[in-house]
Amino acid sequence: MVANDILNEDVSDFATRLEAMTSDEVFAAMSALEGHSEDDASDRDDTFSRITLVEEEIERRFPGQMLTPYRDWKKQQPLMS
């Protein structure tokens, strides 16, 4: 999943699509957005608003666990070179 694709999508469409994603897809979206947020990008506000949407979706799926499932998923991912 590419952050630019997410950022070009209408926010309400992205929020609706998040609900239908698998957990792996939600985590991949979060990872892409996090990586993009670390870049020197002019769309930082849009990036952070979408990160918030993904965080809310993770909390809805894993109540009370905060972002632990996402962090665990990240640890299992192979390092990209």
Backbone bond lengths (Angstrom), bond angles and torsions (degrees), N, CA, C in turn:
res aa  C-N    CA-C-N  psi(-1)  N-CA   C-N-CA  omega(-1)  CA-C   N-CA-C  phi
1 M - - - 1.457 - - 1.529 107.89 -
2 V 1.306 115.27 136.21 1.462 121.36 -176.01 1.530 109.40 -108.44
3 A 1.324 116.15 131.60 1.464 121.14 -177.59 1.520 111.75 -59.21
4 N 1.311 118.10 -38.55 1.461 120.15 -178.91 1.522 111.82 -62.00
5 D 1.330 117.35 -36.09 1.463 120.58 176.68 1.532 110.34 -63.68
6 I 1.319 115.74 -42.07 1.464 120.59 178.93 1.524 110.15 -64.97
7 L 1.321 116.80 -42.49 1.461 121.16 -176.89 1.527 112.37 -70.77
8 N 1.316 117.87 -25.88 1.462 121.08 178.44 1.522 112.53 -82.44
9 E 1.322 116.29 -14.08 1.461 122.04 -179.71 1.535 109.59 -81.84
10 D 1.310 116.13 143.45 1.461 120.88 175.51 1.530 109.43 -57.05
11 V 1.319 117.06 138.76 1.474 121.57 -176.20 1.528 111.45 -57.80
12 S 1.320 117.16 -44.56 1.474 119.22 -178.39 1.523 110.86 -66.74
13 D 1.342 117.65 -36.11 1.467 120.14 176.32 1.523 110.69 -65.37
14 F 1.323 116.49 -41.68 1.461 120.71 178.67 1.530 110.25 -63.29
15 A 1.328 117.41 -43.61 1.467 121.03 179.80 1.529 110.58 -61.16
16 T 1.321 116.94 -41.28 1.469 121.12 178.62 1.520 110.49 -66.73
17 R 1.314 116.36 -42.43 1.463 120.67 -179.43 1.524 111.78 -66.07
18 L 1.333 116.88 -33.94 1.470 120.64 178.40 1.526 111.72 -56.64
19 E 1.324 115.83 -40.19 1.464 120.39 -178.46 1.523 112.24 -60.69
20 A 1.329 116.89 -31.00 1.458 121.30 -177.18 1.527 113.49 -90.87
21 M 1.319 117.21 -9.35 1.469 121.02 -177.99 1.518 111.45 -73.09
22 T 1.331 114.97 152.82 1.460 119.36 170.70 1.529 107.68 -72.71
23 S 1.297 116.49 166.17 1.469 119.92 177.73 1.520 110.82 -60.17
24 D 1.332 117.40 -40.71 1.465 120.03 178.18 1.525 111.27 -60.92
25 E 1.322 117.67 -39.52 1.458 120.92 178.55 1.527 111.29 -67.08
26 V 1.323 116.63 -39.79 1.466 120.70 177.24 1.527 109.81 -62.78
27 F 1.325 116.43 -44.77 1.460 120.51 179.91 1.533 110.88 -65.24
28 A 1.335 117.36 -38.21 1.464 120.80 178.36 1.528 110.48 -65.40
29 A 1.331 116.66 -38.27 1.464 120.61 176.99 1.527 109.87 -63.10
30 M 1.319 116.51 -43.81 1.462 120.87 179.09 1.525 110.29 -61.90
31 S 1.309 117.23 -44.12 1.455 121.39 -179.75 1.526 111.16 -62.34
32 A 1.330 116.85 -43.30 1.465 120.85 179.35 1.525 110.64 -63.84
33 L 1.324 116.59 -43.30 1.463 120.13 -179.84 1.527 111.58 -67.52
34 E 1.324 116.72 -39.53 1.469 119.96 177.27 1.528 110.57 -61.01
35 G 1.313 116.15 -45.84 1.454 120.01 179.18 1.516 111.51 -60.83
36 H 1.318 115.71 -41.79 1.464 120.36 179.47 1.526 111.19 -66.04
37 S 1.321 116.93 -36.33 1.467 120.53 -178.70 1.523 111.80 -65.36
38 E 1.322 116.50 -23.26 1.458 120.90 179.64 1.529 112.17 -82.34
39 D 1.330 115.92 -14.18 1.468 120.38 176.78 1.522 109.00 -77.34
40 D 1.297 115.63 161.52 1.462 120.74 175.98 1.532 107.24 -84.37
41 A 1.327 115.30 80.16 1.462 120.49 -174.02 1.525 110.80 -111.83
42 S 1.308 114.96 147.98 1.468 120.06 179.53 1.523 112.24 -80.68
43 D 1.318 117.08 -10.18 1.467 121.20 -177.52 1.530 112.27 -102.07
44 R 1.307 115.63 32.94 1.463 120.87 -175.60 1.535 112.97 -59.29
45 D 1.341 117.53 -40.71 1.470 120.27 179.67 1.523 111.34 -62.61
46 D 1.335 116.82 -43.24 1.463 120.65 177.34 1.523 110.80 -63.25
47 T 1.315 115.84 -40.25 1.464 120.49 179.28 1.522 110.36 -61.88
48 F 1.326 117.16 -47.90 1.463 120.18 -178.42 1.531 111.89 -66.48
49 S 1.319 117.49 -33.82 1.475 118.60 178.41 1.522 110.59 -66.68
50 R 1.324 117.17 -36.07 1.463 119.88 178.06 1.524 111.33 -74.87
51 I 1.327 117.22 -34.04 1.467 119.84 174.24 1.521 109.32 -60.21
52 T 1.325 116.92 -41.42 1.466 120.56 178.12 1.525 110.87 -61.03
53 L 1.322 117.79 -41.60 1.469 120.82 177.58 1.522 111.12 -60.87
54 V 1.328 116.37 -42.61 1.460 120.05 -179.91 1.528 110.23 -67.16
55 E 1.327 117.23 -41.86 1.470 120.56 177.25 1.528 110.67 -58.36
56 E 1.323 116.44 -42.77 1.464 120.51 179.12 1.523 111.25 -64.08
57 E 1.319 117.12 -37.93 1.470 120.68 178.51 1.526 110.50 -67.16
58 I 1.328 117.10 -40.31 1.466 120.66 177.93 1.528 109.38 -63.72
59 E 1.327 117.50 -43.25 1.469 120.96 179.43 1.531 110.66 -64.28
60 R 1.334 117.09 -36.69 1.469 120.25 178.38 1.533 110.75 -64.90
61 R 1.316 116.04 -39.66 1.465 120.09 -178.64 1.523 113.08 -77.89
62 F 1.308 116.18 -31.12 1.469 121.60 -176.71 1.520 109.17 -128.03
63 P 1.332 117.24 70.81 1.465 120.57 -174.44 1.535 112.49 -56.99
64 G 1.322 114.52 135.72 1.455 121.12 175.46 1.514 114.95 76.37
65 Q 1.338 117.68 -2.08 1.463 119.83 -177.37 1.525 112.69 -99.35
66 M 1.342 115.14 0.73 1.463 120.83 -178.77 1.524 108.82 54.01
67 L 1.296 119.16 -127.32 1.465 121.23 -179.02 1.528 112.62 -106.37
68 T 1.316 117.47 16.23 1.461 121.19 -178.89 1.527 112.54 -55.55
69 P 1.336 119.94 -45.67 1.475 118.23 178.80 1.528 112.74 -60.07
70 Y 1.313 117.07 -36.81 1.468 120.62 177.85 1.526 110.43 -67.55
71 R 1.315 117.65 -44.60 1.471 120.95 179.53 1.530 110.76 -61.45
72 D 1.345 115.76 -41.02 1.463 119.97 177.92 1.526 110.54 -63.43
73 W 1.332 116.28 -42.35 1.459 121.05 178.28 1.526 110.50 -60.49
74 K 1.337 115.84 -44.01 1.469 120.52 -179.49 1.523 111.83 -60.13
75 K 1.324 116.75 -39.31 1.474 120.92 -179.43 1.528 111.02 -64.12
76 Q 1.326 116.95 -28.32 1.456 121.21 -177.31 1.523 113.33 -84.72
77 Q 1.323 116.90 -10.26 1.466 121.37 -177.46 1.518 110.80 -79.25
78 P 1.335 116.73 139.05 1.463 118.41 176.08 1.525 110.07 -65.97
79 L 1.301 115.28 146.58 1.466 120.24 178.83 1.520 109.33 -69.51
80 M 1.320 114.60 134.99 1.457 119.42 178.57 1.521 108.45 -90.54
81 S 1.303 117.21 136.86 1.469 119.23 179.22 1.505 111.17 -107.20
